[in-house]
């Protein structure tokens, strides 16, 4: 997802990804997984570290997975949760900053 000079379809993708992060609990879950690193955490450990458990955690993981931000992998009887989209998170940051101050010179010229 290259978002610099993004066409409307990329804006839609960025908006839907940001919407998935529009919950304090989902943001906490993602941050907990990012802190855990590339090996991720068993879902029980993720719940213990984030303080979000049971069906609420499952609900948030489904939304984050649908946005492509996390993955759930079965290892035997365990479900391992991983922050999977570091590139997407970097793209979202770049999207926000790509036009930083772009109108500054124009604005000063228009009002000067």
Rosetta blueprint (number, residue, H / E / L):
1 X L
2 X L
3 X L
4 X L
5 X L
6 X L
7 X L
8 X H
9 X H
10 X H
11 X H
12 X H
13 X H
14 X H
15 X H
16 X H
17 X H
18 X H
19 X H
20 X H
21 X L
22 X L
23 X L
24 X H
25 X H
26 X H
27 X H
28 X H
29 X H
30 X H
31 X H
32 X H
33 X H
34 X H
35 X H
36 X H
37 X L
38 X L
39 X L
40 X L
41 X E
42 X E
43 X H
44 X H
45 X H
46 X H
47 X H
48 X H
49 X H
50 X H
51 X L
52 X L
53 X L
54 X H
55 X H
56 X H
57 X H
58 X H
59 X H
60 X H
61 X H
62 X H
63 X H
64 X H
65 X H
66 X H
67 X L
68 X L
69 X L
70 X E
71 X E
72 X E
73 X E
74 X E
75 X E
76 X L
77 X L
78 X E
79 X E
80 X E
81 X E
82 X E
83 X E
84 X L
85 X L
86 X H
87 X H
88 X H
89 X H
90 X H
91 X H
92 X H
93 X H
94 X H
95 X H
96 X H
97 X H
98 X L
99 X L
100 X L
101 X L
102 X L
103 X L
104 X H
105 X H
106 X H
107 X H
108 X H
109 X H
110 X H
111 X H
112 X L
